[in-house]
Amino acid sequence: MGKIYVIGIGPGDENMMTVQAKEALNECDIIIGYSTYIELIKDRYKDKKLISNGMRMEVERCKECLELAMEGHKVALICSGDPGVYGMASPMLEIAGAENFEDIEIIPGISAALSGAAILGAPLNHDFCVISLSDLLTPREIIEKRLVCAAKGDFCIAIYNPASHKRKDYLKWACEILMTVLSKDVCCGYVRNIGREGGSVEVCTLGELRYKEVDMFVTVFIGNTNTRIENGKLITPRGYKIQ
């Protein structure tokens, strides 16, 4: 029997990949992943067999990993960010569990919430939650409920998948839901292409955020009622008495 590593490669830049992730990739014979993620690492692992496929083929990816591992290979299933944050850890464990395959190791990575927050400053430096606006697997009414609850709890919020070709107005929709609870002056920001070429960052208010054009490569950050902007950075205080 072989082994499966489910590996978070972070934003894609080698400097933001953990040593543990690099060591696991070196251990493997085969690397499998979404085509965009394979593109990010292919030049560094030319000696490996690389297998890629497209979006919405996550289950097929996991099944192929399992088949290859059961043939005796050491297989890496790669994800951007962290495999346990909207990643491939849970489907891989479910599919392998159905076949009583147990030799799986989950290798954490730097998620977009953490890497994007670092670029913006410290927007998640108190209690926070992460919410995806994608309704492919989660009903829209559940997303709405989670946004309202997060706002009522005064959580800082990291928003994944804020828009796509079919969901161009979802960030505006989310902002308007949040503004039923929060002030339009709450400090926010977003980062595009974290750790990749063409990256950009912007800070704004919640009222301004609803009109921003974003896509699937953007991670959005909503502050809590104490978050402020200083020198272009978002700061959510922990509550220490500084002076």
Secondary structure, DSSP 8 states (H G I E B T S, - for coil): --EEEEEE-BTS-GGGS-HHHHHHHHH-SEEEEEHHHHHHHGGG-TTSEEEEE-TT-HHHHHHHHHHHHHTT-EEEEEESB-TTSSSSHHHHHHHHHHTT---EEEE----HHHHHHHHHEETTSSSEEEEE---SSS-HHHHHHHHHHHHHTT-EEEEE----SS-TTHHHHHHHHHTTTS-TT-EEEEEESTTSTT-EEEEEEHHHHTT----TTEEEEE--TT-EEETTEEE--------
